[in-house]
Amino acid sequence: MLKHAELKTIFEGEQSIPVILPEDLIGLKIQALNDDPSRTSLDMVDIEA
């Protein structure tokens, strides 16, 4: 996942940070739902958005 991350600059270009792709974040949320179904209401809202 971090191999696919894009470097984004912050603080007016003074620092770069890796930012994961939305599809990677969705994958993490699906995995979290699988591990703990009680998270459904929280994570499904994020995935749909």
C-alpha positions in Angstrom: 0.0 0.0 0.0 2.8 2.5 0.9 4.5 1.5 -2.4 1.5 3.0 -4.2 1.2 6.1 -2.0 1.6 9.5 -3.6 3.9 12.1 -2.0 2.1 15.3 -1.2 3.8 18.4 0.0 2.5 20.3 3.0 3.5 23.5 4.9 4.0 25.4 1.6 6.2 22.8 0.2 8.5 22.4 3.2 7.7 18.8 3.9 6.4 15.8 1.9 4.2 13.0 3.3 3.0 9.8 1.7 -0.8 9.7 1.1 -2.5 6.3 0.4 -4.9 5.9 -2.5 -8.6 5.9 -1.8 -9.0 2.3 -3.1 -6.3 1.2 -0.6 -8.2 2.9 2.3 -11.4 1.3 1.2 -9.7 -2.1 1.3 -8.5 -1.4 4.9 -12.1 -0.5 5.9 -13.5 -3.6 4.3 -10.9 -5.7 6.2 -11.9 -3.9 9.4 -15.6 -4.7 8.8 -14.7 -8.3 8.3 -12.8 -8.3 11.6 -15.4 -6.4 13.6 -19.0 -6.2 12.1 -20.0 -3.7 14.7 -18.1 -1.1 12.7 -20.5 -1.4 9.8 -22.3 1.9 10.3 -19.1 3.9 10.6 -17.1 2.3 7.8 -19.9 1.9 5.3 -20.6 5.7 5.4 -16.9 6.4 4.7 -16.8 3.8 1.8 -20.0 5.2 0.2 -18.7 8.8 0.4 
